[in-house]
Amino acid sequence: MDKKTMRMIAQIMGIVTVLMFIAPSFNILPQNIGTFLGIAAAMLTGTLWAFSSQRS
């Protein structure tokens, strides 16, 4: 994958991260599952962003 595609995926993952954190507020997900998925998505987003910055 090229750098631009990886960054676009990371940005979309950032949006998913926010949605996971606010989902329990609207009773879409239980509190503990929403928090876990939000943290996991944030970690994946950060890793993907780091890899996209590292590639030349």
C-alpha positions as CSV (number, residue, x, y, z in Angstrom):
1,M,0.0,0.0,0.0
2,D,1.2,3.5,-0.7
3,K,1.6,6.2,2.0
4,K,-1.6,8.1,0.9
5,T,-3.8,5.0,1.2
6,M,-2.4,4.1,4.6
7,R,-3.1,7.6,5.9
8,M,-6.6,7.6,4.6
9,I,-7.3,4.2,6.3
10,A,-5.8,5.6,9.5
11,Q,-8.1,8.6,9.4
12,I,-11.1,6.4,8.9
13,M,-10.0,4.3,11.8
14,G,-9.8,7.5,13.9
15,I,-13.4,8.1,13.1
16,V,-14.3,4.5,14.1
17,T,-12.3,5.0,17.3
18,V,-14.5,8.0,18.3
19,L,-17.7,6.1,17.4
20,M,-16.6,3.2,19.6
21,F,-16.1,5.5,22.6
22,I,-19.4,7.3,22.2
23,A,-21.5,4.1,21.4
24,P,-22.1,3.3,25.1
25,S,-23.7,6.7,25.6
26,F,-26.4,5.9,23.1
27,N,-26.9,2.3,24.4
28,I,-25.5,0.8,21.2
29,L,-22.7,-1.1,23.0
30,P,-22.2,-2.0,26.7
31,Q,-19.8,0.3,28.5
32,N,-16.9,-2.2,28.9
33,I,-17.1,-3.5,25.3
34,G,-17.2,0.0,23.8
35,T,-14.3,1.2,25.9
36,F,-12.2,-1.9,25.0
37,L,-13.0,-1.6,21.3
38,G,-12.2,2.1,21.4
39,I,-8.8,1.5,23.0
40,A,-8.1,-1.3,20.5
41,A,-9.1,0.9,17.5
42,A,-6.9,3.8,18.8
43,M,-3.9,1.5,19.1
44,L,-4.4,0.1,15.6
45,T,-4.8,3.6,14.3
46,G,-1.6,4.8,15.9
47,T,0.3,1.8,14.6
48,L,-1.0,2.3,11.1
49,W,-0.2,6.0,11.2
50,A,3.3,5.2,12.3
51,F,3.9,2.7,9.6
52,S,2.6,5.1,7.0
53,S,5.0,7.8,8.2
54,Q,7.9,5.3,8.3
55,R,7.7,4.1,4.7
56,S,9.6,6.0,2.0
